[in-house]
Amino acid sequence: MMRRPSLLRLLVCSVFTFLVGPEPTTADDAVSFSRTIAPILQRNCIACHREKRSEGGLSLESKEAIRAGGDSGDLLVAGSPDESLLYLRAGDEYAPMPPEGNTVGAKRLTPSEMEFVRAWIAQGADIDADVAAVMIDWQPIPESVRSSFAIASSPDHRFLAVGRANRVELVKPETGVVTQRLTDDALDQSGLADVDVIQAIAVSPLGDRIATGGFRTVRIWERQPVEVTTPQAVAGAFGSGAVNPERTEVAMANPIGDVAVREPDGDETRLLITGYGPVADINWEHAETIAVGRESGDVQVFSASDGSIAVELKLDHPIDRLARSRDGRFMAVLDVRGRVRLFDQHTPKTLKAIDSITDASVISFLSPMTLVAGTDSGQVILVDPVSDRVVHRLEHRAPVTSLAANPSGSVLASGGRDGQAKVWNTADASLLQTLRGDARSRLQIASLEMAVQREKSWLESLEKETESLQKRLENEKAALAKLNEAREQALGELKQKTEERDQIAAQIEQTKKQVGAEQPNLKKQQEQLAATETEVQAKKTELDKRDQAIATAKATRDRAAAALPKHDDDIRARNNRLAHLEQRSNRLAVEVASSPAIAAMAFDDAEQRLVIADQNGTVRTFDIASGKPLDRFETIRWPEITSPSSAASIAEGRVIISHRNGPATVIPTKQRWTLKRTIGGPHSDRIADRVTALDFASDGQTLAIGSGTPSRNGQLLLVAPGSGAVMRRFDEVHSDAVLCLRFSPDDRTICSASADKTIRLIHVDNGEVMRTLDGHTHHVLSVAWKRDGRTIASGSADGTVKAWDVESGQQTRTIGGFPDEVTSVEFLGDSPQLVSSCADGQIRIHDTGNGQQLRAASASDDSLFTVGVSPDGSHVFAAGQQGTLHAWTTADLKPVASW
């Protein structure tokens, strides 16, 4: 299997491998410190010889520090490399610098680098810039370099954002097709997202922003706002319109009743049909003829080629809608009172099935043999005009305002005044999908429901804990009472012994005063006094121990007592948060349920999407097969829904919408991503170094950025992605670069992990380090939160995965057996199962509860750096050294494809 350099070296030092400015061809040329020597020092020396870690008293960060030397004396003797410590120590065979086995991945200077250092010293050792301030002369990364260090799924899984070297591609997860490459046009080379390798990508929870991290730079990409256009083909149109079956021409009416036929993007009118009064509706379902219904009750059928009148009908009622079968045989007219009249070969035909419909609101032909009528009573009625029978009655259950069918007639969509669209199988009248809301609202509702369940789970466990805390406090009080009782007893015994000692001492004094007292009695009393004194001292010692025990018990009781108010306050805060979440969820559900009435609908050319325009000017698209909402566009508010509207798809993913009492518009339904703003920059000091971690908070309004100077500090920034403003800045959160970070599910905590081998839980509000999780013996490369917010998993270059209890900060599981660095970890949905990628080219699924490996799969001849999971947990994706995107089904890790 192809191996790659240590991931640590790649993260910390790889930029100089191919991005530093070109060196002189040979050491005989003039050697520049800033262009040649400084990058060598940055790569191999400065991690240990800097201001905050000046090993041997030597710092190489500034010109002054280099000239000052270290504990061993001057570093340089201009013109004499053989007398210069810099050159001598770098070439020392027995004690080389940097030393073998150093912890920062620095390597000995190559023979070529040694030659450059020697030549530079021989040429006078001129220092033209501080090492820390040396500007990197970025060179293009070859297209052949495709290594992937980051992938991120959109929350609706419509795309995967895949980093490949310094390029970011949006990929369809089902097919691997690249739909767009994120490109910063300000860069010298086209098609790039950064000058450096992309090591971090995050997609906002609502899928409307993508953040990518490069060298000292974060770019925020947003979906391009829809631009409602008025091409020449619809300029001047004010009223009904239609598109021919081939979607190559449009027929649009103007306010006085003229109908112009043009190409959708054409400037010239191919055909102009002179007006005979205001147009109520236009139908061009039959390719060879255009039918025009006028408010006066007149119907004209014109030749689509030359505009000549083929048929003219004068009806005794005003016309509201007009429909024709694609073969041109049948025509149906809807009047303003909800009645439908049918014409067979332009001859009136009376049908009982049609006459029974008295409240029709919209009509359409599904096929030459099926007329469809939507009604104000909420039904969609399918009629066979040949056999005069009702084929199906579909219950939309709200007044029907719009109809649309795919070209084959196998699928019918009905849109209602309730804002919902229903998709039907016309063969058996089965309901395929109910389309409501949009992608944004669905994601918000799902997120809120998850948050509600999480808070309920926390509250349930906290309420159970209340009883144990109260019992603990009662036990501590009882224990303290017993200790006090025992102390009182010990105090009484001490008092008794003290009195007994004092009595014996008094007796001895009297005995001494008696003349002729016998010496044996005095000696016996003194012995008794000594014994009693010993007992007194023992009682004092016992009393001291009792006092110490009481002090300890009081402290324990006080902690138990203090825990209850804190516990109760946590319950209060979580109850309030739960109420807030439930209110937001309920409000959003009401908003979705009360969507504006649907004005017009159209199937796109590929028949895979339904485009819906509502009365408020919002256009939504849905995937027909899954019912999944796709995009949402804000356009202009349509006039009242009682006036007919129509929609039809045209070329290049656009929809033309016409309205009887308003201008026609063209809406592009396929959005593109564009660069919205850049935070930092290669020459900015806002971000310390290359961006190695990114994560959005659950509302998408806060972006966490992880960076830091290798071997010096770990940096964490909280920024507003909408403005780029830095809201919090923590420059010393770790002692080495931050390599990964994640918001907790409730956004209160950030879990960050670093090359310093530690994991830290940081309070979002004030940056306080709440806990430090120690246990890994090498760099921590990835962290993941379980959705309940109680467990964290971490993967490390030490070849282990660890699970941690968030509340206690203790390890609950260590999973070993990995033959190489564990580069990325992700939980699978709500389960304790965890998928990991390893530098050995395998992904593995473990149960963090018992540590058991459940499944494993290999990415052939690749070394994996990053892993991702689809939002529903059904698929796993991974990428690595080759830049190939690998996909497996989660249930059995069966390979799906590699792209």
Disulfide bonds with the S-S distance in Angstrom:
none
